[in-house]
Amino acid sequence: MKDSPILLIGKTAKTGLRVDQRLRALGYSTRGVSRSSSPAFDWEDASSWRAALEGTESAYVTFYPDLAIPAAEDTIRAFIALAKDVGLQHLVLLSGRGEQGAESAESVLMNSGLDWNVVRANWFMQNFSEGFMIEGIVEGELMLPAGDIVEPFIDIDDIADVAVATLTRPELRNRLFEVSGPRAMTFTQCVAEISEAVGYPVKFTQISIEEFLYALRDQGLPEEMLWLMNELFTVVFDGRNSNPTTGVEEALGRPATDFSEYLRKVTATGAWHRSGLLQQA
Ligand SMILES: NC(=O)c1ccc[n+]([C@@H]2O[C@H](COP(=O)([O-])OP(=O)(O)OC[C@H]3O[C@@H](n4cnc5c(N)ncnc54)[C@H](OP(=O)(O)O)[C@@H]3O)[C@@H](O)[C@H]2O)c1
């Protein structure tokens, strides 16, 4: 099994990078692909898929931008059909919790005849430090169309550990792991804890979905991403994902990482450091 490379789709993605590091440390060879790899892999260009798949037996797949988008189900169906044709045996799919589109794509995989795993995740903690929210944190005010809904944010180091477990332990195959952090928190709570950890003031401000989308449109975000943001904040983020799940423990036999440990790791990297601004705070 260690002979053929494990395919990682989204090699520069937040989870893809971490899965890659862990597999290599265990002695597995990997083939990480995305639009910037050589050869390139592009979800929007099906002719780029075969070269990535050839010679692989297992794959960790992250779809971009999100399995919630209407086109995702058909794209995943076409990709899986090709993967079977080329000889893939096992596919691990990163999915989003509470997303109807994602569940349709998951069903395609579960009914495909391939060995499968689904890692269905809550919002990533790392959205605060590696994603679209980092700017607001460093600038001292995070503005989002979210109120008192609680979310058990997940540390993506846990997602990577679960993905690696499913890729390397055959007894875990053909199972869905619904993964979250241990604590359901509002954005206000998260930002307060971040502010305490970084040592400068950061506040959370609730804005309307219209204001949010207007600002994103102004920044030049494409229509598909605007649709996605609207879907995430008005449909998915309605409280349906509030209860913490047991997926991390089921896969790994240990509890999920708490937000406080995530804060300790990020502050050690300096990701939220405001050069020149820290002294003024
Ligand atoms: N963020 C969350 O809270 C969250 C929660 C649950 C599930 N998820 C899922 O996690 C996945 C990644 O989400 P993310 O926003 O966190 O992404 P991300 O880590 O920022 O990664 C984006 C990756 O996608 C690649 N990419 C972009 N466009 C592509 C295309 N057309 N074809 C192939 N690769 C492409 C990029 O590399 P190149 O630029 O080199 O192509 C990069 O490796 C999504 O499927 C999402 O549904 C996210």
Ligand as a Chemical Component Dictionary entry (heavy atoms), coordinates in Angstrom:
data_LIG
# 
_chem_comp.id                   LIG 
_chem_comp.type                 NON-POLYMER 
_chem_comp.pdbx_formal_charge   0 
_chem_comp.three_letter_code    LIG 
# 
loop_
_chem_comp_atom.comp_id 
_chem_comp_atom.atom_id 
_chem_comp_atom.alt_atom_id 
_chem_comp_atom.type_symbol 
_chem_comp_atom.charge 
_chem_comp_atom.model_Cartn_x 
_chem_comp_atom.model_Cartn_y 
_chem_comp_atom.model_Cartn_z 
_chem_comp_atom.pdbx_ordinal 
LIG N1  N1  N 0  -13.535 26.634 5.889  1  
LIG C1  C1  C 0  -14.414 25.942 6.614  2  
LIG O1  O1  O 0  -14.807 26.352 7.719  3  
LIG C2  C2  C 0  -14.914 24.618 6.104  4  
LIG C3  C3  C 0  -15.767 23.844 6.920  5  
LIG C4  C4  C 0  -16.185 22.595 6.447  6  
LIG C5  C5  C 0  -15.755 22.133 5.206  7  
LIG N2  N2  N 1  -14.935 22.916 4.452  8  
LIG C6  C6  C 0  -14.485 22.443 3.138  9  
LIG O2  O2  O 0  -13.084 22.553 3.039  10 
LIG C7  C7  C 0  -12.713 22.700 1.660  11 
LIG C8  C8  C 0  -11.634 23.739 1.566  12 
LIG O3  O3  O 0  -12.134 24.924 2.021  13 
LIG P1  P1  P 0  -11.229 26.179 2.339  14 
LIG O4  O4  O 0  -12.061 27.367 2.018  15 
LIG O5  O5  O -1 -10.681 26.076 3.704  16 
LIG O6  O6  O 0  -10.072 26.082 1.222  17 
LIG P2  P2  P 0  -8.547  26.354 1.326  18 
LIG O7  O7  O 0  -7.930  25.633 2.430  19 
LIG O8  O8  O 0  -8.352  27.820 1.303  20 
LIG O9  O9  O 0  -7.976  25.716 -0.012 21 
LIG C9  C9  C 0  -8.244  26.043 -1.280 22 
LIG C10 C10 C 0  -7.488  25.008 -2.151 23 
LIG O10 O10 O 0  -8.216  24.760 -3.323 24 
LIG C11 C11 C 0  -7.331  24.871 -4.441 25 
LIG N3  N3  N 0  -8.190  25.301 -5.547 26 
LIG C12 C12 C 0  -8.827  26.491 -5.717 27 
LIG N4  N4  N 0  -9.543  26.477 -6.847 28 
LIG C13 C13 C 0  -9.378  25.246 -7.398 29 
LIG C14 C14 C 0  -9.857  24.623 -8.579 30 
LIG N5  N5  N 0  -10.677 25.242 -9.450 31 
LIG N6  N6  N 0  -9.466  23.351 -8.834 32 
LIG C15 C15 C 0  -8.630  22.698 -8.003 33 
LIG N7  N7  N 0  -8.150  23.224 -6.862 34 
LIG C16 C16 C 0  -8.519  24.496 -6.573 35 
LIG C17 C17 C 0  -6.241  25.846 -4.021 36 
LIG O11 O11 O 0  -4.998  25.646 -4.622 37 
LIG P3  P3  P 0  -4.590  26.325 -6.037 38 
LIG O12 O12 O 0  -4.826  27.780 -5.886 39 
LIG O13 O13 O 0  -3.160  25.940 -6.223 40 
LIG O14 O14 O 0  -5.478  25.680 -7.047 41 
LIG C18 C18 C 0  -6.104  25.423 -2.544 42 
LIG O15 O15 O 0  -5.250  24.293 -2.444 43 
LIG C19 C19 C 0  -14.002 23.000 0.894  44 
LIG O16 O16 O 0  -14.410 21.825 0.205  45 
LIG C20 C20 C 0  -15.004 23.307 1.997  46 
LIG O17 O17 O 0  -16.310 22.916 1.677  47 
LIG C21 C21 C 0  -14.502 24.141 4.866  48 
# 
loop_
_chem_comp_bond.comp_id 
_chem_comp_bond.atom_id_1 
_chem_comp_bond.atom_id_2 
_chem_comp_bond.value_order 
_chem_comp_bond.pdbx_ordinal 
LIG N1  C1  SING 1  
LIG C1  O1  DOUB 2  
LIG C1  C2  SING 3  
LIG C2  C3  SING 4  
LIG C2  C21 DOUB 5  
LIG C3  C4  DOUB 6  
LIG C4  C5  SING 7  
LIG C5  N2  DOUB 8  
LIG N2  C6  SING 9  
LIG N2  C21 SING 10 
LIG C6  O2  SING 11 
LIG C6  C20 SING 12 
LIG O2  C7  SING 13 
LIG C7  C8  SING 14 
LIG C7  C19 SING 15 
LIG C8  O3  SING 16 
LIG O3  P1  SING 17 
LIG P1  O4  DOUB 18 
LIG P1  O5  SING 19 
LIG P1  O6  SING 20 
LIG O6  P2  SING 21 
LIG P2  O7  DOUB 22 
LIG P2  O8  SING 23 
LIG P2  O9  SING 24 
LIG O9  C9  SING 25 
LIG C9  C10 SING 26 
LIG C10 O10 SING 27 
LIG C10 C18 SING 28 
LIG O10 C11 SING 29 
LIG C11 N3  SING 30 
LIG C11 C17 SING 31 
LIG N3  C12 SING 32 
LIG N3  C16 SING 33 
LIG C12 N4  DOUB 34 
LIG N4  C13 SING 35 
LIG C13 C14 SING 36 
LIG C13 C16 DOUB 37 
LIG C14 N5  SING 38 
LIG C14 N6  DOUB 39 
LIG N6  C15 SING 40 
LIG C15 N7  DOUB 41 
LIG N7  C16 SING 42 
LIG C17 O11 SING 43 
LIG C17 C18 SING 44 
LIG O11 P3  SING 45 
LIG P3  O12 DOUB 46 
LIG P3  O13 SING 47 
LIG P3  O14 SING 48 
LIG C18 O15 SING 49 
LIG C19 O16 SING 50 
LIG C19 C20 SING 51 
LIG C20 O17 SING 52 
# 
